């Protein structure tokens, strides 16, 4: 049985972009909760992997969240719906220490 711990945890943040957030209900609440999770990743040294859906058209991750990201956060561009369709994202997730 695997136990959740800092060595086998990762936060996968998917498409927290301004144009996409504008389309959801309670944008401010979502941005606040994502910001808190991002800060937790930094404080607890949990790897953070983020995706951006077609950033040329939808923009990058919202700046308030981006400013809170750990220095070693990995951000990947994607054009498919699923983050796991991106080989780079999939490989980054596999690389998380499983001890």
Backbone as numpy.savetxt, mean C-alpha at the origin, in Angstrom:
# Nx Ny Nz CAx CAy CAz Cx Cy Cz
1.06 -24.55 12.55 0.23 -23.37 12.55 1.11 -22.12 12.55
0.86 -21.22 11.64 1.63 -19.99 11.53 1.03 -18.91 12.41
1.87 -18.20 13.12 1.43 -17.13 14.00 1.83 -15.81 13.38
0.92 -14.87 13.39 1.19 -13.54 12.85 2.22 -12.84 13.73
3.27 -12.33 13.10 4.28 -11.56 13.83 4.93 -10.58 12.86
5.82 -9.77 13.39 6.45 -8.74 12.56 7.34 -9.31 11.47
7.81 -10.55 11.64 8.68 -11.15 10.62 7.93 -11.68 9.41
6.64 -11.88 9.54 5.89 -12.42 8.40 4.70 -11.54 8.04
4.78 -10.28 8.40 3.69 -9.34 8.11 4.09 -8.36 7.02
3.11 -7.92 6.30 3.31 -6.90 5.27 1.98 -6.16 5.11
2.06 -4.90 4.80 0.85 -4.14 4.50 0.83 -3.90 2.99
-0.26 -4.31 2.37 -0.44 -4.10 0.93 -1.50 -3.02 0.76
-1.07 -1.86 0.32 -1.96 -0.71 0.12 -2.27 -0.61 -1.37
-3.53 -0.73 -1.70 -3.91 -0.78 -3.11 -4.63 0.49 -3.55
-4.01 1.20 -4.47 -4.63 2.28 -5.23 -5.27 3.38 -4.37
-4.51 3.94 -3.45 -5.01 5.05 -2.63 -4.63 6.34 -3.35
-5.37 6.63 -4.41 -5.08 7.76 -5.30 -6.25 8.74 -5.28
-5.92 10.01 -5.44 -6.92 11.08 -5.32 -8.15 10.85 -6.20
-7.93 10.57 -7.47 -9.08 10.41 -8.37 -9.94 9.21 -8.00
-9.32 8.18 -7.43 -10.10 7.02 -7.00 -10.79 7.29 -5.67
-10.09 7.97 -4.75 -10.71 8.30 -3.46 -11.91 9.22 -3.63
-11.85 10.10 -4.61 -12.98 11.01 -4.85 -14.25 10.26 -5.23
-14.10 9.02 -5.66 -15.26 8.23 -6.09 -15.86 7.39 -4.97
-15.27 7.43 -3.77 -15.78 6.59 -2.68 -16.48 7.44 -1.63
-17.41 6.79 -0.96 -18.15 7.43 0.13 -17.23 7.62 1.33
-17.32 8.72 2.01 -16.51 9.02 3.20 -15.01 9.01 2.92
-14.64 9.68 1.88 -13.23 9.77 1.47 -12.33 10.16 2.64
-12.77 11.14 3.44 -11.95 11.64 4.54 -11.69 10.56 5.59
-12.69 9.74 5.88 -12.53 8.67 6.86 -11.55 7.62 6.34
-11.69 7.27 5.08 -10.79 6.27 4.49 -9.36 6.80 4.49
-9.18 8.03 4.09 -7.83 8.61 4.07 -7.23 8.65 5.48
-8.04 8.95 6.48 -7.57 8.98 7.87 -7.15 7.59 8.34
-7.95 6.57 8.02 -7.63 5.20 8.44 -6.39 4.66 7.71
-6.28 4.96 6.43 -5.10 4.54 5.67 -3.86 5.25 6.21
-4.00 6.51 6.59 -2.87 7.25 7.17 -2.43 6.61 8.48
-3.39 6.21 9.32 -3.05 5.56 10.59 -2.34 4.23 10.35
-2.81 3.47 9.39 -2.17 2.19 9.07 -0.76 2.40 8.52
-0.60 3.44 7.73 0.71 3.77 7.18 1.68 4.17 8.28
1.21 4.96 9.24 2.05 5.33 10.37 2.42 4.10 11.20
1.48 3.19 11.39 1.77 1.96 12.14 2.85 1.15 11.44
2.79 1.08 10.12 3.82 0.35 9.37 5.20 0.95 9.64
5.25 2.27 9.66 6.53 2.95 9.89 7.02 2.71 11.32
6.15 2.87 12.30 6.53 2.71 13.71 6.94 1.27 14.01
6.18 0.30 13.49 6.44 -1.11 13.78 7.43 -1.76 12.81
7.89 -0.99 11.85 8.83 -1.48 10.84 8.25 -2.67 10.07
7.00 -2.53 9.68 6.32 -3.55 8.86 6.49 -3.11 7.40
6.94 -4.01 6.54 7.08 -3.64 5.13 5.75 -3.14 4.55
5.83 -2.10 3.74 4.65 -1.55 3.09 4.85 -1.62 1.59
3.91 -2.25 0.94 3.91 -2.35 -0.51 2.65 -1.65 -1.00
2.81 -0.71 -1.90 1.66 0.04 -2.40 1.57 -0.10 -3.92
0.34 -0.06 -4.40 0.14 -0.05 -5.85 -0.56 1.24 -6.25
-0.33 1.62 -7.49 -0.99 2.77 -8.09 -1.54 2.35 -9.44
-2.84 2.43 -9.56 -3.50 2.07 -10.82 -3.30 3.18 -11.83
-2.62 2.87 -12.91 -2.40 3.81 -14.01 -2.16 5.25 -13.51
-1.03 5.49 -12.82 -0.80 6.81 -12.22 -0.72 7.96 -13.22
-0.39 7.68 -14.48 -0.37 8.76 -15.48 -1.74 9.38 -15.65
-2.78 8.57 -15.49 -4.14 9.07 -15.66 -4.85 9.35 -14.35
-4.53 8.58 -13.29 -5.25 8.70 -12.02 -4.44 9.39 -10.93
-3.21 9.73 -11.24 -2.35 10.36 -10.24 -1.70 9.32 -9.33
-0.78 9.80 -8.50 -0.06 8.92 -7.59 -0.82 8.80 -6.27
-0.26 8.06 -5.35 -0.84 7.93 -4.01 -1.03 9.31 -3.41
-2.16 9.52 -2.72 -2.44 10.84 -2.15 -1.26 11.30 -1.29
-0.94 12.58 -1.39 0.27 13.11 -0.77 0.27 12.96 0.74
-0.88 13.12 1.39 -0.90 12.99 2.85 -0.47 11.59 3.29
-0.85 10.58 2.53 -0.45 9.20 2.84 0.99 8.98 2.42
1.35 9.44 1.25 2.72 9.27 0.73 3.75 9.86 1.70
3.42 11.00 2.31 4.33 11.65 3.25 4.57 10.81 4.51
3.65 9.92 4.84 3.75 9.09 6.04 4.43 7.74 5.79
4.64 7.40 4.53 5.19 6.09 4.20 6.62 5.92 4.71
6.94 4.70 5.15 8.33 4.43 5.53 9.25 4.65 4.33
10.50 4.97 4.61 11.47 5.21 3.54 11.64 4.00 2.63
11.47 2.80 3.19 11.67 1.59 2.40 10.38 1.06 1.76
9.32 1.87 1.76 8.07 1.45 1.11 8.32 1.23 -0.38
7.68 0.21 -0.91 7.80 -0.08 -2.33 6.48 0.30 -3.00
6.56 1.07 -4.08 5.37 1.49 -4.80 5.47 0.97 -6.22
4.42 0.27 -6.64 4.40 -0.34 -7.97 3.23 0.20 -8.79
3.53 0.51 -10.03 2.52 0.90 -11.01 1.83 -0.36 -11.52
0.52 -0.26 -11.76 -0.18 -1.39 -12.35 -1.26 -0.89 -13.29
-1.62 -1.75 -14.22 -2.69 -1.40 -15.16 -3.80 -2.45 -15.15
-3.59 -3.55 -14.44 -4.65 -4.56 -14.33 -5.39 -4.35 -13.02
-6.58 -4.91 -12.91 -7.39 -4.72 -11.72 -6.72 -5.33 -10.49
-6.25 -6.55 -10.60 -5.66 -7.25 -9.46 -4.20 -6.85 -9.26
-3.85 -6.55 -8.02 -2.45 -6.24 -7.71 -1.57 -7.45 -7.93
-2.11 -8.65 -7.76 -1.32 -9.86 -7.91 -1.06 -10.22 -9.36
-1.69 -9.52 -10.28 -1.37 -9.70 -11.70 -0.03 -9.06 -12.04
0.44 -8.19 -11.16 1.74 -7.55 -11.35 2.82 -8.48 -10.80
3.72 -8.89 -11.66 4.79 -9.78 -11.23 5.67 -9.12 -10.17
5.89 -7.81 -10.30 6.71 -7.09 -9.33 6.07 -7.11 -7.94
4.76 -6.88 -7.87 4.05 -6.91 -6.59 4.10 -8.32 -6.01
3.82 -9.30 -6.84 3.83 -10.69 -6.40 5.21 -11.07 -5.84
6.27 -10.69 -6.54 7.62 -11.00 -6.09 7.95 -10.27 -4.78
7.51 -9.03 -4.64 7.77 -8.28 -3.40 7.07 -8.93 -2.22
5.86 -9.43 -2.44 5.14 -10.11 -1.37 5.83 -11.42 -1.00
6.31 -12.15 -1.98 7.01 -13.41 -1.71 8.31 -13.19 -0.97
8.90 -12.03 -1.14 10.21 -11.75 -0.55 10.14 -11.44 0.95
8.95 -11.21 1.48 8.81 -10.92 2.91 9.30 -12.14 3.70
10.14 -11.89 4.69 10.71 -12.96 5.52 9.59 -13.80 6.14
9.66 -15.09 5.98 8.62 -15.99 6.49 9.05 -16.72 7.76
10.02 -16.20 8.50 10.49 -16.87 9.73 9.49 -16.74 10.85
